[in-house]
Amino acid sequence: MKTVLVGLVAGGLLFCPYAPATNTAQLKADAQAKVQTFAKTLKGELLTAINQGGLVNAIDVCNLKAPAIAAQLSTDGWSVKRTALRVRNPANAPDDWERNVLDYFSATMAKQPATPSIQATSVDAAPFRYMQTIKTGQMCLACHGSNVSADVQAALTKRYPQDQATGFKLGDLRGAFSLQYEGPR
């Protein structure tokens, strides 16, 4: 069983005093940089799509461009993806480790909703794993909230017939970025 290091942080990472000294800090920094790149790139793509064609156009970004962004970041031994307890795309379903971390994130956010970010890291076994929360932002509510417009709902139903990812409120745990490192260091 892997040990999971979880930290509530506002901007940095929580470091584990018993983690292997070799490269753990660098792996955490690399993971956080990949998350920041993924989040910034995806948000930019979503804003562009909305400006060019409305909310229905943004669905294509999450459907097609988000996996492409993840694939572009999945280099040099890294695997990058998004997951959630309530997925829109069944291909993004969490594995057992991710589900346990997401359950922890959810419980923590229920107790401390103002927590800006939560991260979890496996530290005592290969592969190195890292997860960071994705909170439901204002922009997310148009496709993930309780009051999704009829045209957006129709487009979501067409693309994602098994959609579980609606009904969120501002600040809810929407999901997480999940990274795994298996490459040589």
N, C-alpha and C positions, 0 to 999 in steps of 0.2 A: 504494500500500500504506500502510495506516495504521500509525503508530507506536503501540505499546502500552506504557504505563507500568504496571509491576507493582510492588507493594510488599508486603512482609511487615510487618504492623503488629499491635499489640496493641489499640489503641483508636482511633488516629487515622488519618489518611490520609497517604500519601506524596505530596508535591507535586513536580511536574516543573519544573525550572528553565528549560526552554525552551518550556514551554506558553504559549499565548497568554494574556497577562495579563488580558484582558477576560473576566471572569466565570468562568474555569475553576475557581477556588477555590470560588466560590458554587455552581457546578454539582456539584462533588464533594460539598459539604456537603449540598445538596438531595438528591442520590442516596443518600447515607448515611442521611439522615433517612427517606427513603422505605423503604429496606431495613429500618431499625429498626422502623418502623410495620408493615410487612408481616409481619416475623418475629414481633413481639409479638402482633399481631392473630390471625395464623394459629395460633400456639401456644395462645392463649386459646380460640379456637374449637375446637381439637382437644381440649383438656382438658375443656371443657364437654360436647362430644359423647361423650367416653369416660365421663365421670361419669354422663351421662344414659342411655347405651345401649350401652356397651362399645366395644371396638375396631372392630367392624364398623360401628358408627355413625360412627366417625372417618373411614372411607373416604369417606363422603359429603362431609365437610368438604373433603378434598383434591380430590375430584371436582367439587364444585359451589361451595363457598365460597372456595377459594383463587383460582380465576379471577375471582370477583366482587371479592375484595379487590384483586387486581392491577388490575382495571378501575377500581375506585374511586381507586386511586393513579395511574392513567394519565390525568393531567389537565395542563393548562397546557403542552402540548408534550412531555410525558413518556410513554413507553411502558414499562410495568413487567411483568416476567414471571419465571418460574423456568424453568431448563433444566438438563440433565444429560447426561453421556455415556451413561448407562443410564437411559432414560426409562420411566416407567410409561405416560404418555399420549403417543402419537406427536405430538400437536399441540405438545408442549413440546420437540421435538427442536432442538438447537442449529444456528444458521447457521454458516458457515465461521469467522467471527471468534470466535464463542462457543466453537466446538469447539477452536480453537487456544488460547484462554485456559483452557478446562477441561483440556486436555492439560497446559498449564503448571502449573495448580493441582495436578493429580494428581501430576505428577513432583516438584513442590516438597514436597507433603505426604508423599510416599514417603520423601524425604530428611530432612524435618523434621516428623515427625508431631505434635509438640507446638505447632506454629504455630497461634495462636488464630484468625487471620483473614488472608485474602489478598484483595487487591483489585487490579483491573486497570482502566485507563482509556485510551481512545483520546484522543490529545491534538492531533493535527496535521491532522485533517480532520473535516468535518461528516458525519454527526451525532456529537455527543458520546456516548460509550458508557462504561458502567461495569458491572463485575461484581464480586460478592463471594461468597466461598465459603459453602456450607451444609454443615456437618459433620454426620455421623450422630450424633445424640444417643441417650440411653437410650430415650426415648419413641419414637423413630423405628424402633427395632429390632423392635417388635411387628408392623410391617407391611413393613419393609424389610430385616430381618435374615435369618439362615439358618434360624431355628426359628420360622417363622410358623405359628400354629395353623391347624387344618383349616378352621374356620369363617371365619377371616380370609382364608385362601388361596382358599376357594370364592368369597367376595365379590369378591376382587381379580380372579380369573379371569373372573368374570361381567362386571365393569365394564371390565377391561383385558386382553383376550385376548392382547395382544402385550407384556405386562409384562416389562420387563427390570430392574426396580428392586428386586430382592431379593438376598440374600446379602451385605449390607453388615455390617461390624463397627463397633463403637463408635469414633468418631473418624474414620472413613473420609470421603472426599469424597463427599457424597450428590449435590451439584449446586451450583447457584449462582443467586443473584438476578441478573437481567440487566436493565439499564435503558438506555434510549436517549432522548436529548433532541434534538428537532428544532425546537422552538418558538423564537420570537424572544426575545432577551434584551436 
